[in-house]
Amino acid sequence: MSSINADLELDVSELQCPLPLLKAKLALNSLATDQILKVTATDPGSEKDFHVFINQSDHQILDFKKDSISYYYWIKKG
C-alpha cells in the first residue's frame, strides 16, 4: 500500500466521528517527534477531520490512501 514504515499502527475501523481523530491524537502524544503513525479508519468524515487537524498542528500527513472501505493515513509527528 505504502512504502512508509510506521512506528505505530492504529486501527480505528468501525469507530465514528470524533473517535478516530481523538484516538489518533492520543497515539501521536505517545510518539516522539518525527515518528510515524499509521491510522486505518472507515468513517468517511475522517478524511476531512484529519486534514483539518493536520493543517492546524505541527504534524504532517506523509501519505493518504483510500479504497472502497477504508482510509489510510501516515502521519509524521511534528
N, C-alpha and C positions, 0 to 999 in steps of 0.2 A: 504494500500500500504506500508506505513512505520509507525512505532510507534513513530517516532520522531516528536515532536511538533515544528512547525516553528513559529518564532516571526513575520515573514513577508513572504507573498507568492507573487511571481511574475510570471505572465503568459506571456511568450513571444512567444506563439504559432503563427505560420504563419510568423514570422519575420526571415529574412535570415542573415547569417553571414555578418558583425560582430555585428549586432544589439543585438542579445540575450546576448552576453558577455558584451557589453557596458552597457546595461540596468541593468545587474546583478551587474556590478561594481558600478554603481550609487546607486543601492539598498543597497549594502554592506556598502557603505560610510555612509548611513543613520542609520546604526545599531551600537549598542555598541559592544565592544569586548565580545565574547562568545555567542552572539545572533545568531539565526539560520535563514537562508534564504532558502526557498524552491523555486526552479525555475522549471517551466514546459516549455519545448521547443519542437519544431517539426523539427528544422533544424538538419539533420544528422551531419553536421560539428560541431555542438555544443559539441558533445562528446569529440572530440579531443581538441577543443578550451578551454573548461572548465578545462579539466585535465592539460593541459599545463599551463594555468593561475594559477591554484591552486598550482602546483609544483614550481612556481616562486613567490609565495606570502606566507604570514603568515596564510592564510585561510586553511580550511580543509574540504574535502568532507566527510561527515559522512555517507552518503548513496547515491547510484546511482541506478536507475532502468530505464528500458526502456521496452516499449511494441511495438506493430506494428505501432503505430503512434507517440508516444511522448517519450521524455527523461525527467527524473525527477532527480533533484539534491537537496540534503540537505547540505547546506554549512554553516559551523561554522566560524564566523568572527574571525580572528586572531588579 
